[in-house]
């Protein structure tokens, strides 16, 4: 809070009024939330979720999930991406098989 307090102290009256207006309109909250989300995505995608190796500038990124719950994963190489996709296929297959078993028990 000290840095913020020092910043506010250094502003003139016109800037303070503009910031207060943005604060009341919710613009500052949206700006901070957006910046935090960007930081989270940047920090999150530094390690491959399959092999745990560091990811450099060259990577493969997959965006997946339902419309309201998008997820993003970055992979260091094609084989890690392929492994990840195969695991998802296997999990969906097992889930379908369990649904079929449950449906047969109800019959």
MIDOSE-1310 file (N, C-alpha, C; in nm, 2 decimals, decimal comma, always signed):
residues 107
xxxx	+0,08/-0,12/+0,00/+0,00/+0,00/+0,00/+0,09/+0,13/+0,00; +0,21/+0,12/+0,05/+0,30/+0,23/+0,05/+0,32/+0,29/-0,09; +0,35/+0,20/-0,18/+0,37/+0,25/-0,32/+0,25/+0,32/-0,38; +0,13/+0,26/-0,35/+0,01/+0,32/-0,40/-0,01/+0,46/-0,33
xxxx	+0,01/+0,46/-0,20/-0,01/+0,59/-0,12/+0,09/+0,70/-0,18; +0,21/+0,66/-0,21/+0,31/+0,75/-0,26/+0,27/+0,80/-0,40; +0,21/+0,71/-0,48/+0,16/+0,75/-0,61/+0,05/+0,85/-0,60; -0,05/+0,82/-0,51/-0,16/+0,91/-0,50/-0,12/+1,05/-0,45
xxxx	-0,02/+1,05/-0,36/+0,03/+1,18/-0,30/+0,10/+1,26/-0,41; +0,15/+1,20/-0,52/+0,22/+1,27/-0,62/+0,13/+1,32/-0,73; +0,00/+1,28/-0,73/-0,09/+1,32/-0,83/-0,15/+1,46/-0,81; -0,18/+1,53/-0,92/-0,25/+1,66/-0,90/-0,40/+1,64/-0,88
xxxx	-0,48/+1,74/-0,86/-0,62/+1,73/-0,83/-0,70/+1,68/-0,95; -0,66/+1,72/-1,07/-0,73/+1,67/-1,19/-0,72/+1,52/-1,21; -0,59/+1,47/-1,19/-0,57/+1,33/-1,20/-0,64/+1,25/-1,09; -0,65/+1,30/-0,97/-0,72/+1,24/-0,86/-0,87/+1,23/-0,90
xxxx	-0,92/+1,33/-0,95/-1,07/+1,33/-0,99/-1,09/+1,22/-1,10; -1,00/+1,22/-1,20/-1,02/+1,12/-1,30/-1,01/+0,98/-1,25; -0,91/+0,95/-1,16/-0,90/+0,82/-1,10/-1,02/+0,78/-1,02; -1,07/+0,88/-0,94/-1,19/+0,86/-0,86/-1,31/+0,82/-0,95
xxxx	-1,32/+0,89/-1,06/-1,43/+0,86/-1,15/-1,42/+0,72/-1,21; -1,30/+0,68/-1,25/-1,27/+0,54/-1,30/-1,30/+0,44/-1,19; -1,26/+0,47/-1,07/-1,28/+0,38/-0,95/-1,43/+0,36/-0,93; -1,51/+0,46/-0,93/-1,65/+0,45/-0,91/-1,72/+0,38/-1,03
xxxx	-1,67/+0,39/-1,15/-1,73/+0,33/-1,27/-1,69/+0,18/-1,27; -1,59/+0,14/-1,19/-1,55/+0,00/-1,19/-1,43/-0,03/-1,29; -1,38/+0,07/-1,36/-1,28/+0,06/-1,46/-1,15/+0,01/-1,40; -1,12/+0,06/-1,28/-0,99/+0,02/-1,21/-0,99/-0,13/-1,17
xxxx	-1,11/-0,17/-1,12/-1,12/-0,32/-1,09/-1,11/-0,40/-1,21; -1,17/-0,37/-1,32/-1,15/-0,45/-1,44/-1,01/-0,45/-1,49; -0,94/-0,33/-1,48/-0,80/-0,32/-1,53/-0,71/-0,41/-1,44; -0,73/-0,41/-1,31/-0,65/-0,49/-1,22/-0,68/-0,64/-1,25
xxxx	-0,81/-0,67/-1,26/-0,84/-0,81/-1,29/-0,78/-0,86/-1,42; -0,79/-0,78/-1,52/-0,73/-0,82/-1,65/-0,58/-0,84/-1,64; -0,51/-0,75/-1,57/-0,37/-0,76/-1,55/-0,33/-0,89/-1,47; -0,40/-0,92/-1,37/-0,38/-1,04/-1,29/-0,40/-1,16/-1,37
xxxx	-0,50/-1,16/-1,45/-0,53/-1,28/-1,54/-0,42/-1,30/-1,64; -0,37/-1,19/-1,70/-0,25/-1,20/-1,79/-0,13/-1,26/-1,72; -0,10/-1,21/-1,60/+0,01/-1,26/-1,52/-0,01/-1,41/-1,49; -0,13/-1,45/-1,45/-0,15/-1,59/-1,42/-0,13/-1,68/-1,54
xxxx	-0,18/-1,63/-1,66/-0,16/-1,71/-1,78/-0,01/-1,72/-1,82; +0,06/-1,61/-1,81/+0,20/-1,60/-1,84/+0,28/-1,70/-1,75; +0,26/-1,69/-1,62/+0,33/-1,77/-1,53/+0,29/-1,92/-1,54; +0,16/-1,95/-1,57/+0,12/-2,08/-1,57/+0,17/-2,16/-1,69
xxxx	+0,19/-2,09/-1,80/+0,23/-2,16/-1,92/+0,39/-2,17/-1,94; +0,46/-2,17/-1,83/+0,61/-2,18/-1,84/+0,66/-2,32/-1,83; +0,57/-2,41/-1,79/+0,62/-2,55/-1,77/+0,52/-2,65/-1,84; +0,58/-2,74/-1,91/+0,50/-2,84/-1,99/+0,42/-2,93/-1,89
xxxx	+0,29/-2,94/-1,90/+0,21/-3,02/-1,81/+0,24/-3,17/-1,82; +0,30/-3,22/-1,92/+0,32/-3,36/-1,94/+0,46/-3,40/-1,88; +0,57/-3,33/-1,93/+0,70/-3,37/-1,89/+0,77/-3,28/-1,79; +0,70/-3,17/-1,75/+0,74/-3,07/-1,66/+0,87/-3,00/-1,70
xxxx	+0,91/-3,00/-1,82/+1,03/-2,92/-1,87/+0,99/-2,78/-1,89; +1,09/-2,69/-1,88/+1,06/-2,55/-1,91/+1,02/-2,53/-2,05; +0,93/-2,44/-2,07/+0,88/-2,41/-2,21/+0,95/-2,28/-2,25; +1,01/-2,28/-2,37/+1,07/-2,16/-2,42/+0,97/-2,08/-2,51
xxxx	+1,03/-2,00/-2,60/+0,94/-1,93/-2,70/+0,87/-2,02/-2,80; +0,94/-2,13/-2,84/+0,88/-2,22/-2,93/+0,79/-2,32/-2,85; +0,66/-2,31/-2,86/+0,58/-2,41/-2,79/+0,45/-2,43/-2,87; +0,37/-2,53/-2,83/+0,24/-2,56/-2,88/+0,14/-2,53/-2,78
xxxx	+0,04/-2,45/-2,81/-0,06/-2,41/-2,71/-0,20/-2,47/-2,75; -0,27/-2,53/-2,66/-0,40/-2,59/-2,68/-0,50/-2,51/-2,59; -0,61/-2,46/-2,65/-0,72/-2,40/-2,58/-0,83/-2,50/-2,59; -0,89/-2,54/-2,47/-0,99/-2,64/-2,47/-1,09/-2,62/-2,36
xxxx	-1,20/-2,69/-2,36/-1,30/-2,68/-2,25/-1,43/-2,62/-2,31; -1,53/-2,61/-2,22/-1,66/-2,56/-2,26/-1,65/-2,41/-2,28; -1,75/-2,35/-2,34/-1,75/-2,20/-2,37/-1,73/-2,12/-2,24; -1,79/-2,16/-2,13/-1,78/-2,08/-2,01/-1,66/-2,12/-1,92
xxxx	-1,59/-2,23/-1,96/-1,48/-2,27/-1,88/-1,36/-2,31/-1,97; -1,30/-2,21/-2,03/-1,19/-2,23/-2,12/-1,06/-2,26/-2,04; -0,98/-2,35/-2,09/-0,85/-2,38/-2,03/-0,75/-2,37/-2,14; -0,63/-2,34/-2,09/-0,52/-2,32/-2,19/-0,39/-2,40/-2,14
xxxx	-0,33/-2,47/-2,22/-0,21/-2,55/-2,19/-0,11/-2,54/-2,30; +0,01/-2,52/-2,26/+0,13/-2,51/-2,35/+0,22/-2,63/-2,33; +0,26/-2,68/-2,45/+0,35/-2,80/-2,45/+0,48/-2,77/-2,51; +0,58/-2,84/-2,47/+0,72/-2,81/-2,52/+0,74/-2,88/-2,65
xxxx	+0,67/-2,98/-2,69/+0,69/-3,05/-2,81/+0,56/-3,13/-2,85; +0,56/-3,17/-2,98/+0,44/-3,23/-3,03/+0,41/-3,36/-2,96; +0,51/-3,44/-2,92/+0,48/-3,57/-2,85/+0,41/-3,55/-2,72; +0,44/-3,44/-2,65/+0,38/-3,41/-2,52/+0,23/-3,37/-2,55
xxxx	+0,21/-3,29/-2,65/+0,07/-3,25/-2,69/-0,01/-3,38/-2,73; +0,05/-3,46/-2,81/-0,01/-3,59/-2,85/-0,05/-3,68/-2,73; +0,05/-3,69/-2,64/+0,02/-3,77/-2,52/-0,10/-3,71/-2,44; -0,10/-3,58/-2,42/-0,21/-3,52/-2,35/-0,34/-3,54/-2,42
xxxx	-0,35/-3,53/-2,55/-0,47/-3,55/-2,62/-0,52/-3,70/-2,61; -0,42/-3,79/-2,62/-0,46/-3,93/-2,60/-0,51/-3,96/-2,46; -0,46/-3,90/-2,36/-0,51/-3,92/-2,22/-0,65/-3,87/-2,21; -0,68/-3,75/-2,27/-0,82/-3,70/-2,27/-0,91/-3,80/-2,34
xxxx	-0,87/-3,85/-2,45/-0,96/-3,95/-2,52/-0,98/-4,07/-2,44; -0,88/-4,12/-2,37/-0,89/-4,24/-2,28/-0,99/-4,21/-2,17; -0,98/-4,09/-2,11/-1,06/-4,06/-2,00/-1,21/-4,05/-2,04; -1,23/-3,99/-2,16/-1,37/-3,98/-2,21/-1,43/-4,12/-2,24
xxxx	-1,34/-4,21/-2,29/-1,39/-4,34/-2,32/-1,42/-4,42/-2,20; -1,34/-4,40/-2,09/-1,37/-4,47/-1,96/-1,50/-4,41/-1,90; -1,52/-4,28/-1,91/-1,64/-4,22/-1,86/-1,76/-4,27/-1,93; -1,76/-4,28/-2,07/-1,87/-4,34/-2,14/-1,90/-4,48/-2,10
xxxx	-1,79/-4,56/-2,08/-1,81/-4,70/-2,04/-1,88/-4,71/-1,91; -1,85/-4,62/-1,81/-1,91/-4,62/-1,68/-2,05/-4,58/-1,69; -2,08/-4,48/-1,78/-2,22/-4,44/-1,80/-2,30/-4,56/-1,86; -2,25/-4,63/-1,95/-2,32/-4,75/-2,01/-2,34/-4,85/-1,90
xxxx	-2,24/-4,88/-1,81/-2,26/-4,97/-1,70/-2,38/-4,93/-1,61; -2,38/-4,80/-1,58/-2,48/-4,74/-1,49/-2,62/-4,75/-1,56; -2,63/-4,73/-1,69/-2,75/-4,74/-1,76/-2,80/-4,89/-1,76; -2,71/-4,98/-1,77/-2,75/-5,12/-1,78/-2,80/-5,17/-1,64
xxx	-2,74/-5,12/-1,53/-2,79/-5,15/-1,40/-2,93/-5,10/-1,37; -2,96/-4,99/-1,43/-3,10/-4,93/-1,40/-3,20/-5,01/-1,48; -3,16/-5,07/-1,59/-3,26/-5,15/-1,67/-3,30/-5,27/-1,61
